Amino acid sequence: MPDNQLGEFLRARRAGLHPQDVALPTHGMRRVSGLRREEVAVLVGMNADYYTRLEQGRERRPSAQLLDALARALRLDPDAHAHLHRLAGTTPPRPLTPTPLDQTSPALRQLLDGFPGAPVFVINRALDLLATNALAEALYSPFEPADNLARMVFLDSAGPRFHTRWLHTARAVVGHLRQAAGLDPDNSRLHGLVRDLDEHSADFSRLWNTHTVRGKTSDAKDFHHPDVGPLTLRSQTFDVRETPGQQLVVYQAEPASPSSEALTLLGTLHATTRWR
């Protein structure tokens, strides 16, 4: 790897732009491919000598504000913007154009339907169920409505019957919300959910005050569905790259197990009900 990765990156991205790309006038023959260093400096509003030192590796501590200005001048997308910060040793920024955390793309919804034998759903940091496939809809059919995993655990009467290890699940849910509050302290939806749970559930209040922090795990989940009986499912959780804060969760039963048979039966019953 080169010694001056920041400078190499800036030089390469400068070479990939032309004056017309950034609304700069151009006259006569140009001896460089792409923008000149002086032109980048003009776009950023910085001293041309300072920018030259950045490219040459003689200046290695630019401010985060200056890096943001460089990212705008060089037309960097969010991934390249974050990479620029990492090269300079500063904290990568949040996405330049935040995506609403309560929306899922059509492609992601199509992906959910590609798992007909497994319950699959998408959640945000507040544990809202943003999208479900048919089997996930069947799994959570005892809840009315099946809208938020935390509310379903603490405020829905079906929660204690559905979650065989209710206290274990409740602790995990609170830990997820605590982690989310640290990752996204300005999330108004999350703050509103916590206030509502704190007001209406003494169990939630007690667990919330323990300040337990927990991310998603692949631990076994134990459920009791009124239509098919006990289910033991393992989960895999994947971050949705296109929408920071969303996660895709896949539940799977052990092959040829009673839970696998019950899950197949649940899918059949649900499909029959929907087509009546």
N, C-alpha and C positions, 0 to 999 in steps of 0.2 A: 504494500500500500504506500502511496506517496506520502512524504513528510508533511506536505502542505495541502491537506485534503480540502480545507475551506477555500483556499485560493484556486485550486484546480476546479472545484465545483463552480465558483463564481465565473472563472474564465470560460468554462464550457457553456454555461447558461447564457453568458453575454454573447458568445459566438453564435448562439442559436437564434438571436433576435436581430432584426433589421430596423433602421429608423422608422420606416413606414408602419412597423408593428406597434410602435409606441408613440406615434404621431410626432416624430421629430423631423425637421427639414433635412434634406440631404442635397449636396451639390457636388458635381464632378466625380472623378474617380476616387474609389476608396481602397486603401491598401490593407485593410483588415477585414476579416470575415465577421460579420455581425456588427454589434455596437462597439464604439470606442470606449475606453475607460472614462474619458471625460464626459461622454454622453450619459453613461450610467450615473456618474456623480451628479450631473444636472438633474436627472430624473429623481434622484433620491434627495437632492438638496444638501449635498455634503461636499467637503473639500476633495478635489480630484487627487491631490497627493495622498490623502488618507486612504481613499479607495485603492490607489495603486499599492500602498503598503499592505492593505488587506490581501490583495491578490498575490503579492510576492511573499506573504508569510511573515512580514516584518511587524505586522500588527495582528494580534491574535485574541484580543478581548473586546470585540464590538459589543455594544449594548443590545438588549433585546429589542428596543425601539428601532434602532438602526437596522437590525436584521429584518424586522417587519417591513420597514421602508424598502429595503433591498428586494424582499420577496415580491412586493407590489410592483417595483420597477422592472423586475425580471420576469414578471408574469408567472410566478411559481404557483402550481396547484397546491392543495393542502398537504399532500405527501411530501412534495419537494420543500415546501415551507418548513415543515417539521424537521426534515433532514438537515436543512440549513442551520437550524437552531442546535441540533445535536452536534454538528461539525464544529460549531463555535463554543460548545459546552454550556449552552443555556437551556432553559426549560422549553420544550416544544410547545407551541401555542395550541389553543383549542382550534377546531376547524374554522376557516375564514368565513364560510357560509354554513351556519348550523342548520341541520335538517330537523324538522319537527319530530320529536321523539315518540309521538303517538300515531305515526303513520308508517305503514309497511308497503314496500314496493310490490307491484304485480309479480315481478320475477321471484321475490321471496315467498309470496303466497303460492306461486306455482311449485316452488321447491317443497313446501309443506305437503302438498298433495302427492309428491313423489315418494312418500313414506306411508303406503296404505296399511302396513302391518304394525305401525308404531304410533303412539300418541306424540304429536309434534306441535309445538306452539312457540310464539314469539312474545317476549315480555320486555318492558322497559325497566328503568331503575326503581320505579315505584311498584314493580311487580304487577302492573296492569297486563291483562291478557289482550294483546293487540291483534293476534291472529291465531287460529287453531285449525288443524286438519280435522277430518271427520272423526277419527278415533279419539283425538283429544277432546273434542266436543262431547263424544259419548262418555269418556272417562269422567268429565266434570259435570255431567248432566244432573247429579243430585243437588247441585247448587243453583240458586235462583236469586240473582243472575250469577253466571260464571264470568266475573269481570275483573277481579283482582285477587291474587293468591293470598295476600295478607288479610284482606277483608273476609275472604272465604274461610280462613282458619279461625279468626278471632270473633267475627260478628255473625256468621251464618250458622244456624242451628245444626246444619248438616256436617259442619267441620269436625267436631269430636267423634262422630260416628264414622266418617269417611277416613280420617287419618288415624290409623290403628295406634301409632305412637304419637299421639297428639302433642305432648309436651316437647318431645324431640323436634317435631316439625315446627312448633311455635318458636322455640329457641332459634332454630335455623332461620326462620323468616325474619325475626327481629334482627339477627346478625346481618342478614342481607341488607335490610333497610339502613342499619347503622353504617355499613360499608358504603352504601349508595350516598348517604348524607355527607360523608367525607369526600367522595369523588365528585359530587355535584351539589355543593352547598347552596346554590341559588335556585334549585329545582322547586318551584312553587307547588307543583302537583305532589311531590314527595312530602313537603312540609304540611300540606293540607291533609294528606292521608294520615300522617303521624298524629296530627292534632285530633282527627276524628277517632282514630283507634284509641288514643290516650283518654279521650272523653268517654268512650262507650265500653271499654274493656279494661277491667282491673288487672287481668292477666297480662295484657299487653303493657300496661303501665309498669308493672313490677319487673317484667323482663327487659323493657326498654331502659330502665334505670340501672341495669347491670352493665350497660355499655359494651356488651358483647359484639364483636365484629367478625363477620364470617362471609366468605365468598361461596359461590356455587361449587358443589362437590359432586362426585359420582357415587355417593353413598346410596345404598338401597332405600327405596321408598316403599312403605307398607300402607296399602289402602284396603278399604272394604267397600266394595261397590254393591248397592242393594240389588242389582240385577244379576251379578255373576259371582259375588262373594269376594274372598281375599285375593289381593294382587300384590306381588312383590316385583318392583320394577327398578331398574338402574337407569340413571340419567347421564347424559352427556350434554354439556353446555358449550355453545360456540358464540363468540362475539360477532355481531353483524357489522362488518367493516364499513359498509356504506352509510350506516346510521349509528354513530357512537352512542353507547348507552343501551342499545337494544341487544338482546341475546336470543339465540335459537336454542330451544331445549328439546331433546329427543329422549323419550322413555322407551326402554326395551326390556322384554322379559327373557329369562333364560330359555334357550331353545328346548322344545319338547317338555317343558315344565308345566305344572298345573296352572301357573300364572299365564303362560303362553297360550294354553287352551282357553283359559277364561278371557283373555284379551281378544282372541279370535271370535269367541262367542259374543262378546260385547259389541264388536264391530258388526257382526251379523244382525244382532237384535236392533242396533241403532239404525242400520240401513233399512231393515224391514219397517221400523217405525216411521222413518222419513218418507218412505214410498207408499205408505197407506193413504 
